């Protein structure tokens, strides 16, 4: 049997459909909520999920909170804006998790902007290891971009869906998510240094990688927009890091103990 795991913060518009998706393959579902101010918790409880309220600890650490509570060895972790497809549901149901030699399974993730599936820019196939045996592995205890490291990974044939952004505008400024400021703070705390050309160099490099190397040019306007957003993100991250280094007044106003 499988334990479902979702970490949330103000996900009232997504949580019901996410839980419904996991209910197709999981016999228990946990929602680890980062003190939402909307009705995410109430909706999750109404759907039968077990809710644990925990101030956000960072990506991998938060996802591992479930390990203290899950009754099953196998955990399937997805985000609130992700869904299992009917095809991957059937594939998961067909697995013999009791006797499998594998310690984890990865699925191909389809990333969407609105209702548009983005197939280029490195967005597909975006393999993510989400079903894993907690007796053998887990998410890395890191605060950003955590992943599961498996010694005997198997890639499933079918996809799951990620409703990444509601529209193009969110690529550049997703509500309530200061991703570039967060990233710059992390670099600053690690002692990373930027120079005057760092924002341009990193921004241009990120754009070239997405648009040329990962064939974003084949994706039309969406491919170009995704590539530009990657460049803007990298540019702003290093511009903010440079600002921290050069302007003490900005640093004084930032709380570096509250990156998340």
C-alpha positions as a Markdown table, in Angstrom:
| # | Residue | x | y | z |
|---|---|---|---|---|
| 1 | Unk | 0.0 | 0.0 | 0.0 |
| 2 | Unk | 1.0 | 3.6 | -0.6 |
| 3 | Unk | 1.0 | 6.8 | 1.5 |
| 4 | Unk | 0.2 | 10.0 | -0.3 |
| 5 | Unk | 2.1 | 13.1 | 0.7 |
| 6 | Unk | 1.3 | 16.8 | -0.3 |
| 7 | Unk | 2.9 | 19.9 | 1.1 |
| 8 | Unk | 0.7 | 23.0 | 0.9 |
| 9 | Unk | 0.5 | 26.7 | 1.5 |
| 10 | Unk | -2.8 | 28.4 | 0.6 |
| 11 | Unk | -3.7 | 25.8 | -2.0 |
| 12 | Unk | -7.5 | 25.9 | -1.6 |
| 13 | Unk | -8.0 | 26.0 | -5.4 |
| 14 | Unk | -5.9 | 22.9 | -6.0 |
| 15 | Unk | -6.1 | 20.7 | -2.9 |
| 16 | Unk | -9.4 | 18.9 | -3.6 |
| 17 | Unk | -8.4 | 17.7 | -7.1 |
| 18 | Unk | -5.0 | 16.8 | -5.9 |
| 19 | Unk | -6.3 | 14.6 | -3.1 |
| 20 | Unk | -8.8 | 13.0 | -5.5 |
| 21 | Unk | -5.9 | 12.1 | -7.8 |
| 22 | Unk | -3.9 | 10.5 | -5.0 |
| 23 | Unk | -6.9 | 8.6 | -3.7 |
| 24 | Unk | -6.8 | 6.5 | -6.9 |
| 25 | Unk | -3.6 | 4.7 | -5.6 |
| 26 | Unk | -3.1 | 5.6 | -1.9 |
| 27 | Unk | -4.8 | 4.2 | 1.1 |
| 28 | Unk | -3.8 | 7.1 | 3.3 |
| 29 | Unk | -3.0 | 10.7 | 2.4 |
| 30 | Unk | -1.1 | 13.3 | 4.4 |
| 31 | Unk | -1.3 | 17.1 | 3.9 |
| 32 | Unk | 1.7 | 18.9 | 5.5 |
| 33 | Unk | 0.4 | 22.4 | 5.6 |
| 34 | Unk | 2.6 | 25.5 | 6.1 |
| 35 | Unk | 0.1 | 27.4 | 8.2 |
| 36 | Unk | -2.2 | 28.4 | 5.3 |
| 37 | Unk | -4.4 | 31.5 | 5.7 |
| 38 | Unk | -7.1 | 30.2 | 3.4 |
| 39 | Unk | -9.3 | 27.1 | 3.8 |
| 40 | Unk | -6.8 | 24.6 | 2.5 |
| 41 | Unk | -6.8 | 22.7 | 5.8 |
| 42 | Unk | -10.6 | 22.5 | 6.1 |
| 43 | Unk | -10.9 | 21.2 | 2.5 |
| 44 | Unk | -8.2 | 18.6 | 3.0 |
| 45 | Unk | -9.9 | 17.3 | 6.1 |
| 46 | Unk | -13.2 | 17.1 | 4.4 |
| 47 | Unk | -11.6 | 15.0 | 1.7 |
| 48 | Unk | -10.3 | 12.6 | 4.4 |
| 49 | Unk | -6.7 | 13.6 | 4.4 |
| 50 | Unk | -4.6 | 13.6 | 7.6 |
| 51 | Unk | -3.5 | 17.2 | 8.1 |
| 52 | Unk | -0.3 | 18.1 | 9.9 |
| 53 | Unk | 0.3 | 21.9 | 10.4 |
| 54 | Unk | 4.0 | 22.7 | 10.3 |
| 55 | Unk | 5.7 | 26.0 | 9.6 |
| 56 | Unk | 7.7 | 25.7 | 6.4 |
| 57 | Unk | 11.1 | 24.2 | 6.9 |
| 58 | Unk | 12.3 | 24.2 | 3.3 |
| 59 | Unk | 11.5 | 21.9 | 0.4 |
| 60 | Unk | 13.1 | 18.5 | 1.3 |
| 61 | Unk | 12.8 | 18.9 | 5.1 |
| 62 | Unk | 9.1 | 19.7 | 4.7 |
| 63 | Unk | 8.4 | 16.7 | 2.4 |
| 64 | Unk | 10.1 | 14.4 | 4.9 |
| 65 | Unk | 7.8 | 15.4 | 7.8 |
| 66 | Unk | 5.5 | 12.6 | 6.6 |
| 67 | Unk | 8.1 | 10.0 | 7.4 |
| 68 | Unk | 7.3 | 10.2 | 11.1 |
| 69 | Unk | 3.6 | 9.5 | 10.5 |
| 70 | Unk | 3.2 | 7.2 | 7.4 |
| 71 | Unk | 2.0 | 3.7 | 8.0 |
| 72 | Unk | 3.4 | 2.4 | 4.7 |
| 73 | Unk | 6.9 | 2.0 | 3.5 |
| 74 | Unk | 6.1 | 3.4 | 0.1 |
| 75 | Unk | 5.3 | 7.1 | -0.2 |
| 76 | Unk | 4.0 | 9.0 | -3.2 |
| 77 | Unk | 4.7 | 12.7 | -3.0 |
| 78 | Unk | 3.2 | 15.3 | -5.3 |
| 79 | Unk | 2.6 | 19.0 | -5.1 |
| 80 | Unk | -0.9 | 20.5 | -4.9 |
| 81 | Unk | -0.8 | 21.7 | -8.5 |
| 82 | Unk | 0.1 | 18.2 | -9.8 |
| 83 | Unk | -2.2 | 15.4 | -10.9 |
| 84 | Unk | -1.8 | 11.7 | -11.8 |
| 85 | Unk | -3.0 | 10.8 | -15.3 |
| 86 | Unk | -5.3 | 7.8 | -15.7 |
| 87 | Unk | -2.5 | 6.0 | -17.5 |
| 88 | Unk | 0.1 | 6.4 | -14.7 |
| 89 | Unk | -2.6 | 5.5 | -12.1 |
| 90 | Unk | -3.0 | 2.1 | -13.8 |
| 91 | Unk | 0.7 | 1.7 | -14.1 |
| 92 | Unk | 1.2 | 2.3 | -10.4 |
| 93 | Unk | -1.6 | -0.1 | -9.5 |
| 94 | Unk | 0.2 | -2.8 | -11.5 |
| 95 | Unk | 3.4 | -2.5 | -9.6 |
| 96 | Unk | 4.4 | -5.3 | -7.1 |
| 97 | Unk | 5.9 | -3.0 | -4.5 |
| 98 | Unk | 6.3 | -5.8 | -2.0 |
| 99 | Unk | 8.7 | -7.7 | -4.2 |
| 100 | Unk | 10.2 | -5.1 | -6.5 |
| 101 | Unk | 14.0 | -4.8 | -6.6 |
| 102 | Unk | 13.6 | -1.0 | -7.1 |
| 103 | Unk | 13.8 | 1.5 | -4.3 |
| 104 | Unk | 12.1 | 4.3 | -6.2 |
| 105 | Unk | 10.1 | 5.1 | -9.4 |
| 106 | Unk | 10.2 | 8.2 | -11.6 |
| 107 | Unk | 7.4 | 9.6 | -13.7 |
| 108 | Unk | 7.5 | 11.9 | -16.7 |
| 109 | Unk | 6.0 | 15.3 | -15.8 |
| 110 | Unk | 4.0 | 17.3 | -18.2 |
| 111 | Unk | 4.4 | 21.0 | -17.4 |
| 112 | Unk | 1.6 | 23.4 | -18.4 |
| 113 | Unk | 1.0 | 27.1 | -18.8 |
| 114 | Unk | -2.7 | 27.5 | -18.7 |
| 115 | Unk | -4.0 | 24.6 | -20.8 |
| 116 | Unk | -0.8 | 24.5 | -23.0 |
| 117 | Unk | 1.6 | 21.6 | -22.6 |
| 118 | Unk | 5.2 | 22.9 | -22.9 |
| 119 | Unk | 7.2 | 20.2 | -24.6 |
| 120 | Unk | 10.5 | 22.1 | -25.1 |
| 121 | Unk | 12.9 | 24.2 | -23.1 |
| 122 | Unk | 13.8 | 21.1 | -21.0 |
| 123 | Unk | 10.2 | 21.0 | -19.7 |
| 124 | Unk | 9.5 | 17.5 | -21.1 |
| 125 | Unk | 10.2 | 14.7 | -20.4 |
| 126 | Unk | 10.8 | 16.1 | -16.9 |
| 127 | Unk | 11.5 | 12.9 | -15.0 |
| 128 | Unk | 10.7 | 13.3 | -11.3 |
| 129 | Unk | 11.2 | 10.6 | -8.6 |
| 130 | Unk | 8.1 | 10.7 | -6.6 |
| 131 | Unk | 7.3 | 7.1 | -5.5 |
| 132 | Unk | 9.9 | 5.8 | -3.2 |
| 133 | Unk | 10.5 | 3.2 | -0.4 |
| 134 | Unk | 11.2 | 5.2 | 2.7 |
| 135 | Unk | 13.1 | 2.3 | 4.2 |
| 136 | Unk | 15.7 | 2.8 | 1.5 |
| 137 | Unk | 15.6 | 6.4 | 0.5 |
| 138 | Unk | 13.9 | 9.8 | 1.0 |
| 139 | Unk | 14.0 | 13.4 | -0.1 |
| 140 | Unk | 17.3 | 15.1 | 0.6 |
| 141 | Unk | 17.1 | 17.3 | 3.7 |
| 142 | Unk | 17.7 | 20.5 | 1.8 |
| 143 | Unk | 15.7 | 23.7 | 1.7 |
| 144 | Unk | 15.6 | 24.2 | -2.0 |
| 145 | Unk | 15.0 | 22.0 | -5.0 |
| 146 | Unk | 15.1 | 18.7 | -3.1 |
| 147 | Unk | 15.1 | 15.4 | -4.9 |
| 148 | Unk | 15.1 | 11.7 | -4.1 |
| 149 | Unk | 18.3 | 9.8 | -4.7 |
| 150 | Unk | 17.7 | 6.2 | -5.7 |
| 151 | Unk | 20.3 | 3.4 | -6.1 |
| 152 | Unk | 17.9 | 1.3 | -8.2 |
| 153 | Unk | 15.5 | 3.6 | -9.9 |
| 154 | Unk | 12.9 | 2.6 | -12.5 |
| 155 | Unk | 11.3 | 5.0 | -14.9 |
| 156 | Unk | 7.6 | 4.5 | -15.4 |
| 157 | Unk | 6.2 | 4.8 | -19.0 |
| 158 | Unk | 3.4 | 7.3 | -18.3 |
| 159 | Unk | 3.1 | 10.9 | -17.2 |
| 160 | Unk | 1.8 | 13.0 | -14.5 |
| 161 | Unk | 0.6 | 16.6 | -14.9 |
| 162 | Unk | 2.0 | 19.8 | -13.4 |
| 163 | Unk | -0.2 | 23.0 | -13.8 |
| 164 | Unk | 2.9 | 25.1 | -13.4 |
| 165 | Unk | 1.5 | 28.5 | -14.2 |
| 166 | Unk | -2.0 | 29.8 | -14.9 |
| 167 | Unk | -0.8 | 32.2 | -17.5 |
| 168 | Unk | 2.4 | 33.7 | -19.0 |
| 169 | Unk | 2.4 | 36.6 | -16.5 |
| 170 | Unk | 3.1 | 34.1 | -13.7 |
| 171 | Unk | 6.3 | 33.0 | -15.4 |
| 172 | Unk | 7.7 | 36.4 | -14.4 |
| 173 | Unk | 5.9 | 37.1 | -11.2 |
| 174 | Unk | 3.9 | 34.2 | -9.6 |
| 175 | Unk | 1.7 | 35.6 | -6.8 |
| 176 | Unk | 3.2 | 35.3 | -3.3 |
| 177 | Unk | 6.4 | 33.7 | -4.6 |
| 178 | Unk | 9.5 | 35.9 | -4.6 |
| 179 | Unk | 11.7 | 33.2 | -6.2 |
| 180 | Unk | 14.6 | 35.5 | -7.2 |
| 181 | Unk | 14.8 | 37.2 | -3.9 |
| 182 | Unk | 14.7 | 33.8 | -2.1 |
| 183 | Unk | 17.5 | 32.4 | -4.4 |
| 184 | Unk | 19.6 | 35.6 | -3.9 |
| 185 | Unk | 19.3 | 35.3 | -0.1 |
| 186 | Unk | 20.4 | 31.7 | -0.2 |
| 187 | Unk | 23.5 | 32.5 | -2.3 |
| 188 | Unk | 24.3 | 35.4 | 0.0 |
| 189 | Unk | 24.1 | 33.3 | 3.1 |
| 190 | Unk | 26.4 | 30.7 | 1.4 |
| 191 | Unk | 29.0 | 33.4 | 0.8 |
| 192 | Unk | 28.6 | 33.4 | -3.0 |
| 193 | Unk | 30.0 | 36.5 | -4.7 |
| 194 | Unk | 28.7 | 38.4 | -7.8 |
| 195 | Unk | 30.6 | 40.9 | -9.9 |
| 196 | Unk | 29.3 | 43.6 | -12.2 |
| 197 | Unk | 28.8 | 41.3 | -15.2 |
| 198 | Unk | 27.3 | 38.4 | -13.3 |
| 199 | Unk | 23.6 | 39.3 | -13.9 |
| 200 | Unk | 24.2 | 39.6 | -17.6 |
| 201 | Unk | 26.4 | 36.5 | -18.0 |
| 202 | Unk | 24.0 | 34.3 | -16.0 |
| 203 | Unk | 20.9 | 35.7 | -17.6 |
| 204 | Unk | 22.2 | 35.3 | -21.1 |
| 205 | Unk | 23.5 | 31.8 | -20.4 |
| 206 | Unk | 20.1 | 30.7 | -19.0 |
| 207 | Unk | 18.3 | 32.1 | -22.1 |
| 208 | Unk | 20.7 | 30.4 | -24.5 |
| 209 | Unk | 20.4 | 27.0 | -22.7 |
| 210 | Unk | 16.6 | 27.1 | -22.8 |
| 211 | Unk | 16.1 | 28.6 | -26.3 |
| 212 | Unk | 18.9 | 26.9 | -28.3 |
| 213 | Unk | 20.3 | 23.9 | -26.4 |
| 214 | Unk | 16.9 | 22.7 | -25.1 |
| 215 | Unk | 15.2 | 23.7 | -28.4 |
| 216 | Unk | 12.8 | 26.3 | -27.0 |
| 217 | Unk | 12.7 | 27.8 | -30.5 |
| 218 | Unk | 10.6 | 24.8 | -31.6 |
| 219 | Unk | 7.9 | 25.9 | -29.1 |
| 220 | Unk | 6.9 | 29.1 | -30.8 |
| 221 | Unk | 5.9 | 32.1 | -28.6 |
| 222 | Unk | 5.6 | 29.9 | -25.5 |
| 223 | Unk | 9.1 | 28.5 | -26.1 |
| 224 | Unk | 10.5 | 32.0 | -26.5 |
| 225 | Unk | 8.6 | 33.3 | -23.4 |
| 226 | Unk | 9.8 | 30.4 | -21.2 |
| 227 | Unk | 13.4 | 31.0 | -22.3 |
| 228 | Unk | 13.1 | 34.7 | -21.7 |
| 229 | Unk | 11.7 | 34.1 | -18.2 |
| 230 | Unk | 14.6 | 31.8 | -17.4 |
| 231 | Unk | 17.0 | 34.5 | -18.4 |
| 232 | Unk | 15.1 | 37.2 | -16.4 |
| 233 | Unk | 15.1 | 34.9 | -13.4 |
| 234 | Unk | 18.9 | 34.3 | -13.5 |
| 235 | Unk | 19.5 | 38.0 | -14.2 |
| 236 | Unk | 17.4 | 39.2 | -11.2 |
| 237 | Unk | 18.9 | 36.5 | -8.9 |
| 238 | Unk | 22.4 | 37.7 | -9.4 |
| 239 | Unk | 21.4 | 41.4 | -9.6 |
| 240 | Unk | 19.9 | 41.1 | -6.2 |
| 241 | Unk | 22.9 | 39.2 | -4.9 |
| 242 | Unk | 25.1 | 42.0 | -6.2 |
| 243 | Unk | 22.8 | 44.5 | -4.5 |
| 244 | Unk | 23.2 | 42.8 | -1.2 |
| 245 | Unk | 27.0 | 43.0 | -1.6 |
| 246 | Unk | 27.0 | 46.7 | -2.6 |
| 247 | Unk | 24.3 | 48.3 | -0.5 |
| 248 | Unk | 24.2 | 47.8 | 3.3 |
| 249 | Unk | 20.9 | 49.6 | 3.6 |
| 250 | Unk | 19.2 | 46.9 | 1.5 |
| 251 | Unk | 20.8 | 44.1 | 3.6 |
| 252 | Unk | 19.6 | 45.8 | 6.8 |
| 253 | Unk | 16.0 | 45.6 | 5.7 |
| 254 | Unk | 16.1 | 42.0 | 4.8 |
| 255 | Unk | 15.5 | 39.1 | 7.3 |
| 256 | Unk | 18.0 | 36.5 | 6.3 |
| 257 | Unk | 16.7 | 34.1 | 9.0 |
| 258 | Unk | 13.4 | 34.0 | 7.2 |
| 259 | Unk | 14.3 | 33.0 | 3.7 |
| 260 | Unk | 11.1 | 30.9 | 3.3 |
